[in-house]
Amino acid sequence: MCLTGGFTIYYVRILFTELVFLKRGVGWNEVFTIAPWLLIIIMILGIAGGVNPTPIGPVAAVGVALFAFGSWQNSHAEYARHVWRHIPEHKGRLYTQGLFRFSRHPNYFGDLLSLSGLCMIPGAWITTLIPVLMLAGFVFVNIPMLDSHLHDHYGDECDRYARRTRKLIPFVY
């Protein structure tokens, strides 16, 4: 039940972000990376969760809390940026406030935390592949692609922001 609830929350949150918060639209490259990724997550967690006969213990409880915190972080970052963008004097400027003061991609970090939490629930070692693959995808694909887009769109403002703000994990990377 925890996994089903987590899948549902994660899916609804992604849909809401894509349809309401993102003004740039969603390209086919994102569609063909996000959809298979979600399928892999659901399959691994569904299989691992389906074979775990033990009741929810302390590790799974920490996983639920981590999932909730990561989901809040992702959604709060996107919501704050969405509200900021609707102020006319901010038109054409890069959002660097709120959680974006600590990380250039706090929404990705929130995803990493929330999926790590979900992966703790089944108590199966195979689920550790999900956050590891997700981190690799963020570091080697998503972040460079988005940083390039931001640089093209915001130029020097983006460069100054990048010099003073970590990419993903606040104070670390």
N, C-alpha and C positions, 0 to 999 in steps of 0.2 A: 504494500500500500504506500509506503514511503517513496519507493521508486516511481510508482505510477503518479503520485502527486508531484514529485520532482520533475518528471518528464513533462507533465501537463503545464506546470508553472514555467519551466524553461521554454517550452514551445510557444506558449501564449506571450511570454516576454519577448521572444525573438520576433514574433509576428507584429506585436505592438510597436516595437522599435523600428522595424523595417517599414511599416505602413504609416506610422505617425511621426516619429522623431527624425528619421533620415530624410533630408530634403534632396540629397544628391541622387536618390533613386538607388535601385539595386541592379547591378549589371549581371549579365549571364555568367560571368566568371565567378561571382559570389554565389549565384544560385547553384552552380555546379560544384562548388566547394562546400557550401553549407548543407545542402540536402544530403549528400552522401555521408558527410560527417555526422549528422544527426542519426542517420540510419545505423552507422557503426556504433555510436554511443548506445542507442536503444538496444541493439542486438547484444552487445557485450554485457551491458548492465542487466538486460532482461534475462539472459542465460545465467549470469552469475547470481543474480538475485533469486532466480527460480530454483536454483539448486542449493540454496543456503537454508537449512532446516532450523537454524538457531534463532531464538527471539532477538529482538533489538537489544544490544548491549551498549556499554559506554562508548565504544568506538563508533558505532552507528549513530548514537545520540550526538556525538561531536560532529559527525558527518552532516547530520540534519542542520545543526547550528551553522556550520561552515557554508552549507548550501544556502541557507536563509541570508546570511551576511553577504555572501558573494552576489546573490540575486539582487539584494537591496543596493549594493554598491554599483552594479551594472545599471540598474534602472534609475537610481538617483542621479548618477553621472549624466545619463542621456536626458533625463527630465530637466535637470538644471541647465544644461546646454540648450535644450529646446526652448525653455522659457527665456533665456538670455538672448537668443537669436530673434525673438519677436519684439525686441526693443529697437525702434528705428535707428537710433544712433550707433547701434552695433553692426549695422549692415556692412558686410565686406570685411569684418574683423575676425580674427581667430579667437575662439573661446579658450581662455587659460585660467579660469577661476574654478572655485569649488574643488572637487576631487582632481580636476585636471591641473591643479597647482602641484600635485605630488607625483603625478604620472601622466605621460602624454596619452596613454591608452588605459584609463582606469576601468573602462567598460570591459576590455579584454581581461584585465586582471580580475575583475569581478566574475567573469565567466570561468576563468581558471580556478578561482576559489570555489565557486558553486559546483562545478563539475568534479573537483577534487572531493568536495563534501559528498556528492552523490555516490562517488566511487568508494567511499568508506562504508556505505550502508550495507552492501552485500557481504563484506568481509572476505572477498576473494582477491587473491594477488593479481589475477589477470586484469582487473579493472584499473590497476596503476598505469596500464598502457594509455588509457584515455587522457589523463592530464599530461603525461609525457609527450604524447603525440600532439596534443593541443598546444602545449608550450612550444614545441618545435614549429608547428604551423604558424603560430603568432610571430616567433622570432625570425623565421626564414622566409615567410610569405606575406602574411597579413600586414605586419608592422612596416616592412620596407615598402610595400605597395601603397599603403595609406600615407606613410611619411612622404613618399614621392608626390602623391596627389596634393597633400597639404603644402609642400614646398612650391609646387607649380602654381597653386592658387593664392598662397599668402606670402611667398618670397622671403624677404628679410625678417618679417615679423615671425614667421615660422622658424627661421634659423636661430633667432635670439631665444625663442621659447625652447627649442631643442637643446641649446647649450646649457640652459639652467634647469631642465626638467628631465628626470629619468624616463626611459621609454615605457616600461611595463610595471615593474615592481618598485614602489616608492623607496627611495634611498638606497636601492641595490642595483637595479638594471633598468 
